Structures are given as C-alpha cells and as structure tokens.
C-alpha cells in the first residue's frame, strides 16, 4: 500500500476520482505536499477540485471523518474554512486501493508574507470562534496534544530505532524527558478541546472574501495556546507584541488566561522532537531523503540535541518570572514554525 502511495500515477488518481462518481477531464496538476498526495483536477463542468490522498497508516477512517465533521461544523457556523465536498453518494471519504481520499473545491487566494495588526486582530477573532465551536463537542478518535503522545512516544521511536549517535543519546533523552515532565506539570487546569493544531501562515489564505483556514489534517484535542503561538511564533519583542495583538482579537469572542502562555516555549520544544520523529517515520518515502539530505547524520543530531538543550534552558528561565524578550540567536527554521510540512 505504501509503495502504491509513493508512486501514484495520473491514471490512478483519475481512475479513483471517476470511481467516486465524479467526471474529471484529464487535466491534472500535482500540488506541494510532503505528508499526503494532493492534486488539482478539472471536472467536465470546468470546475476545479483539489483531491487529497491521505498517507496510509497515518489516520484511521474514523479519525479522518472526525476531521471532515469538524470542518462541516465550522462551515455551518459561518467560520471561513475549506470543508470537503460530498461525493455523489453523499459521503466525504472514499478509498482507492485502500488509500483514503477526499476532495475540496479549489479556492482562490494567496498566502500573506506579513500580517498587519488589523490582520492579527481579525485572525484572533476567527481562531476564538474556531475554539468556541471546538469546545462544543468532543473528538473521540483524534489525538490529544499530550506529553505522552507528542514527546515521549516520538522520543521512544527515535531511541528504539537507534537514530541517536551514542555521544548524543543520553543528553537528548534526558532533555526530552524533562520537557515532558515540565509540560505535564503546566497542564493542570488547562482545558483541552478541538483546535486546528497546525495553525501557521502556510495554512491561511487571503482572497476577495477575506481570510480562510486550510488543512485541518492535524487537528487535535489540545490547549488553545497551540493555535496562538503557531500563528505568531517569533520569540523577539516584536513577536511577543504580535501575539498580544492576536489575543486582543481572540478575547473579544473567547476567554484566554495569561497563565496559558507559559506553554509556548514548551510547545516549541515539543515541536522539535515531533519534527525529527516525523521525518524518521517517513524515511522510506523516496521524497524524504531528497528533501532532507542531512537528516540522520552525526551533525544533524548534534544540532538537534544542542537546540533541544537550549530550548529546555529557555523554558526554565521563562518559568522563573517575566523578563524582556531576547532577540533570537539564530534565524528560526521550519521546526520552529510548522507542526507538519503539508
């Protein structure tokens, strides 16, 4: 099944869409996506759809349907999201050769390079509305953004597969376990509910009708602050100011406790560990060695271990009390910004 997924051909994709009851013309364009396989297809009525073929083994059918149900709820509440289109039989999920796929209407818009204060306030309001809807119902099959799921299990995978060089192993594992312990201690009285989970700039488009949110593939049960820090991830004084402006808009529609901001740097560290495990788990996919040629080298793990230890020290310092944000020592990378590279 994985081999078939890695080598999906235009014929296979078009056949899958035809078997679902839709009528593609043969127009076919591959869109960027590391995790899934995503295509732009034209139908006979000249409309365009986006077809997403989900990576096998990542989500169960029940988990994907919860993603779709959440998007439908948000759309019904007039929150600007891209919800899946029903197939002619009324379902939103079909399978082809045991690979699940769904379709969306192609939506116009562009990714903004920068956000104005007005943008931040508006997006804060929209995230709050997403969270209001998210808190109204439970997602029984989706993951919780817990220390167990997002720190200890990824770290165990890295260790079990002997990916860490001997001179990095103890330091990396010790730092990861301490981060998990701190994360667990900070979660007391922090509510979990359905959130976007991967709410970075790349998953937002701005068009004629304003903002709308894309790609709820990684939606989880988690703390509200996860969606806040990912949209305003910078660690310098301007980044903190932008986060405050975002929260001004958020608090117009939903309460947010300042105490929850203690989780920001912990969640950033969680990101480091999960990012490394994410690449490792997909290494058999021929696309990944080409995209991440330095992954798994001694230098890679030395840098990862150093970054993780530095982040742990930053977490400890931030918990000592308020301080003036420092300018970042290095340019932030993908692992600082994005939860998954979709």
N, C-alpha and C positions, 0 to 999 in steps of 0.2 A: 504494500500500500504506500509506504514511504517512497519507494523508487518510482512508482507511478506519479505521485505528487511532485517529486523533484523534476520530472520530465514531462509535465503536462504539455500537450501539443495543442495548436489551434483547433485541429479536428476534434480532439477530445473535449475541449471546452465548448465548442459549438454544438457537438452532439449532446452534451449534458444539458445545455440550455434548450435545445429542441425537445429533448425528452421530458423537460419540465413543463412543456406546453407553450413555451414562447417561440417566436419566429424570428431568429436572427438572420441578417442579410449576408453575413460572412465578413463584414467589417470587424476588425479585431485589433486591439492595441493593448500591449502589456503595460501595467502601471507599477510604479515602485512600491514594493512591499517585501520586507525581509521575512516576516513571520508567516504570512499567508500568500496565496497567489491571487492577484487581483487584475481584472481585465475590463476594458471599455469595449462594449459591443453595441452595434446598431441593430434595431429591430426593423421589421418591414414597414412599420408606420413612421419610420425615420426618427423615432425617439432613441435615446441612448440610455443604456443601463450599465451599472457597474456590478460585475459579478465577482464575489469573493468566495474562493475555495479555501476552507479552513484547514490548517495544518493537521494531519491525522494525529490522534492521540493526545492533543492538547486539551480540548474541551469535549465533554460528552454532549450528546444531542440535547439533554435536559439543560445543561449549562448554556448552550447557545440559544435555546428557546427562551431562557430567562433574560438573556441579553435583548432579544427581539421584543419580549413583553415589556421590558423596562423602556425601550425606545418608543414603543406604541403608547405607553402611559404618558411619557413626556410629550409626545406629539399631540395627544388628546388634550393635554393641559396647555397647549399653545406655547411650548418651550421649543425654541428652534434647534431641532436635531434632525439628523438624517435617519429616518426609520426605514426598515426593509420593506420592499414591495411584496404583496402577496402573489404567489403563483396562481395560474388559472384555477387550481383546485382549492384555493383559499389558504393554503399553508405558506409559511415564510421560509421553510427549510426543506431542501431536497438533498439527495445523495446520488453520487455517480461513482461507481467502483468503490463504494464505501467511504468516499470523501464527501463531507457535508459542504453544501454551498448555498448561498443566498444572493439576492440581487437588490440593488438600490437604484433609484432614479439618479442619473448624473446631475450633479448640482454645480452651478457656476459660482465663481468666487475665487479669491486668492488669499494666500497666507500673508499676513502683515509682518513686516520686519520689526516694527516697533509699535508699542501701544502708548497712546496718549492717556492723560489722566481721565478724560471722558470715557475712553475705551475701557480702562480698568474698572471704573465705577459701574459701567453698563455690564461688563462681564461678571463683576462681583454679584450684581443683582441676579443675573441668569444662573450662576452657579448656586446661589442660595435657593432659587426656585427648583433647580435640579435636585438639591438636597432635601427640600421640603417634600418633593414627590418621592425621593428615595427613602425617606424616613417613614413613609406611609404604609409600607409593605415590606415583608422580608423576602430575601432571595435565598431560598433553602439550599440551592446547589452550587452557588458561587463561593469562591474562596473568601476567607476573612484575611484582612491585611494584618496578620498576627506575627509575633516574633517566631513562632513555630513554623508557619508557612513560608515566611519571606526572609528569614535569616538562618534558622537552624537547619531546615531541610535543604536549601541551596548550598549552605556551607558543608553539610554532610555529603551531598553529591560530589562537590569538588574534592573533598578529602577521600571519599571512598574510591574515586576513580584515579587517585594518585596524581592529580594535576599539579599539586603544590610541590615545588622543589624542597628538598629536606631543610635547607637553610631558611626557608620562609614559613614552613608548615606551622610550627608552634606559635610564632608571633601572629600569623594570620588567624588561626583558630582561636587563640586567646582573645584577640581583639573582637572577633565576630561574636564570641560567646558573651563578652562583656557588653557589647552593643545590644544584644538580645535581652540581657538582664536589665539594662537601663530602660530599654523600650518597654519591657513588661511592667517595670515599676511606674512608668509615666502614664500608662494606660488606665490607671484607676480612675473611675468616674468619667472617662472619655467615651461618649456614645459612638457606636458603630452603626452605620446604615449604608444603604446603597449609594455609591459615589461613582463618578466617571472612572477614576483610578489612573488615567493616563492623560491628564488634562494639561497638555503642553501646547505651545503655539502651533505646532505642526498639525494638531487635531482641531484647529479652528479655521474657518474660512469666513471672509467678509465679502459680501456681494451687494447687489442692489437693495435687498431687503434687510441688510444688516448682518449681524453675526449668526453663525450656527455652528453647532458642535458635531464633530465627526467621530467615528471609530470608538464605540463602546466595547470593543473586543476584550479589553482588560478590566471591565467594571468589576468591582469587588465590594464586599462589606468592609467599610473602613472608616477612619476618622475624617471629618470634614477638611481638616488642615492639609490632607494629602492633595486635594484639588487646588488648594490655595497656593501652596509653595511651588507646585509644578508650573503654575502659570506666572509666578513671579519668583524665579529660582535664584536670582543673583544674590550674593552674600555681602555686597558692599552697602554703603549707606544709601545709595540710590535704589538698590534692590529692596531694602527694608522699607523705604518710603513708598515705593510702588506697591508693596504688599499691604501697607497701611491704607493706601487709596483703594485698592481692591476690596479690602474689608469694609471700608466705608459704604460701598455699594451693597456688599453682602448683608450687612447688618440692617439695611432697610427692609429686608424680607425674612431674615432669619438670625437668631442669636448666635454669637460666636464668642467663646471665652478666651481671653488673652492667654490664659494658662495653657491652652492647647498649642500655642506657638512654640512651647518647649520641645515639641515633637519634630520640628522642622529639620534640624540638623541630624536627628536620629533617623528620620525617614530618608535623608540624603545618604546616610551610611548604609541603610538597608538597600538602597538603590545600587550601591557599589557591588555588594555581594550578589544580589539577584542578577545584575547585568552580566557578571562573569559566568555565573551558572547558566544563564540563558544562552550565551554563546556556546558554552561547552556542550549543552544538551542538543544543540543543532549542528554540531561539527560534521556530522555525516552528510548534511545537506551540501552539495557541491558549491553553492553560492557563498557559504560562510567562510571557508578558507581563503577565498579570493577577496572577500570584504574585510576580513580581519587577519591579515597575514602575520602579524606579530603575536597573535593570541597563543598562549601556552609556552612561549619562550621564557627563559630564565629572567630576562629583563622585564617582560610583561608582569610576571608575578612579583618581582621585586618592587615595581612601581605600584602594583595593586596593594601590596602589603604596606608599603610606605604611606600611600594615600589613606588606607583604612585606619592606620595608627594615628595619623594626623587628624583625621576626622573624629576619631574617638577622643583625642585630647581636646578638640574644639567643642565637642559635646560636653565634656566635663567642665570646661571653662564657662560655657554658656549657662550651665546649671548653677554656677556659683553666684550668679546675680547679673543684673543688667549691665551692659557695657556698650561703648561706642563701637559700632560695626567696623571691622578692619577691611581694608582693601584686599581683594583676593591675591594670593601669592602667585597664582598661575591662571592662565585662561581656562575657563570652565569647558569641560568636554561633554560628549554625548551622555556619559554616565551620570553627570551632574544634572542634566536637564530632563532626559527622557526615561520613562519607565521601560518601555519596549520600543524598538525601532520598527514601526509598522510601515 
